[in-house]
């Protein structure tokens, strides 16, 4: 084996090792994304369950028709001016420090004070 062949083999091995490392990082990323997707699916399942329970309670005990509930959903959807099936949560002001944090936060981003009652739709 000549010197040129030796360096060629070393170069090839480095490329192989680099590719193997890249594959390993990609596999780790895929597992992380799969875990995130599973967590989101669990939250969606919980939201669906809570929403269905609320809907059934309203129909049974408040004598509301399902059409009334659907009309309210549409009304809430249109509050941000768009019919897109999304809720614009907006922001909320902290009672302790007066700064504004995203409404989805449970505690103030700046001082850590609780921002309001717990949201029953938040994931467990």
C-alpha positions in Angstrom: 0.0 0.0 0.0 1.4 3.3 -1.1 1.4 6.6 0.9 -1.3 8.0 -1.4 -3.6 5.0 -0.9 -3.1 5.4 2.9 -4.1 9.0 2.9 -7.1 8.2 0.6 -8.2 5.5 3.0 -7.9 7.9 6.0 -9.9 10.5 4.1 -12.6 8.1 3.2 -12.8 6.8 6.8 -13.2 10.4 8.0 -16.1 10.9 5.6 -17.7 7.7 6.7 -17.3 8.6 10.4 -18.8 12.1 9.7 -21.7 10.6 7.8 -22.4 8.1 10.6 -22.3 10.9 13.2 -24.7 12.9 11.1 -27.1 9.9 10.9 -26.9 9.5 14.7 -27.7 13.2 15.2 -30.6 12.9 12.8 -32.0 9.8 14.6 -31.8 11.7 17.9 -33.7 14.6 16.4 -36.3 12.3 15.0 -36.8 10.7 18.4 -37.1 14.1 20.0 -39.7 15.2 17.4 -41.6 12.0 17.9 -41.7 12.6 21.6 -42.9 16.2 21.0 -45.7 15.0 18.7 -46.8 12.4 21.2 -47.0 15.1 23.9 -49.1 17.3 21.6 -51.4 14.5 20.6 -51.9 13.8 24.4 -52.8 17.5 24.9 -55.2 17.4 21.9 -56.9 14.3 23.3 -57.3 16.0 26.7 -58.7 19.2 25.1 -61.1 17.1 23.1 -62.2 15.2 26.2 -62.7 18.4 28.3 -64.5 20.2 25.4 -66.9 17.2 24.9 -67.6 17.0 28.6 -68.4 20.7 28.7 -70.6 20.5 25.6 -72.6 17.6 27.0 -73.1 19.3 30.4 -74.3 22.5 28.7 -76.8 20.5 26.6 -78.0 18.4 29.5 -78.1 20.9 32.3 -78.4 24.4 30.7 -80.8 23.3 28.0 -78.6 24.7 25.3 -78.9 23.2 21.8 -75.8 22.1 20.1 -76.5 24.7 17.4 -76.1 27.4 20.2 -72.7 26.0 21.1 -71.6 26.0 17.4 -72.8 29.6 17.0 -70.8 30.6 20.1 -67.7 28.8 18.7 -68.1 30.8 15.5 -68.6 34.0 17.4 -65.4 33.5 19.4 -63.5 32.5 16.3 -64.5 35.7 14.6 -63.4 38.0 17.5 -60.0 38.5 15.9 -61.6 39.3 12.6 -60.8 36.0 10.9 -62.7 32.8 10.5 -59.8 30.5 10.8 -60.7 28.0 13.6 -58.1 29.6 15.9 -58.4 31.5 19.2 -56.4 34.7 19.4 -55.4 34.5 23.1 -53.9 38.0 23.1 -52.0 39.1 26.2 -52.6 39.7 29.9 -51.2 42.3 32.3 -49.5 41.1 35.5 -51.3 42.4 38.6 -48.0 42.5 40.5 -45.5 44.2 38.1 -47.9 45.6 35.4 -45.9 44.1 32.5 -47.7 42.2 29.7 -47.1 38.5 29.1 -48.7 36.1 26.6 -52.1 34.9 27.8 -50.9 31.3 27.4 -48.4 31.7 30.2 -49.4 30.7 33.7 -46.9 33.0 35.4 -45.5 36.4 34.6 -42.4 36.2 32.4 -40.8 39.1 34.3 -41.6 38.6 38.0 -43.0 35.1 38.2 -46.3 36.0 39.7 -49.3 33.9 38.8 -51.3 35.5 35.9 -54.7 34.0 36.6 -56.6 30.9 37.3 -55.3 27.7 35.8 -56.6 27.0 32.4 -58.6 23.7 32.3 -57.5 23.2 28.7 -53.8 23.3 29.4 -51.9 20.0 29.2 -51.2 18.1 32.3 
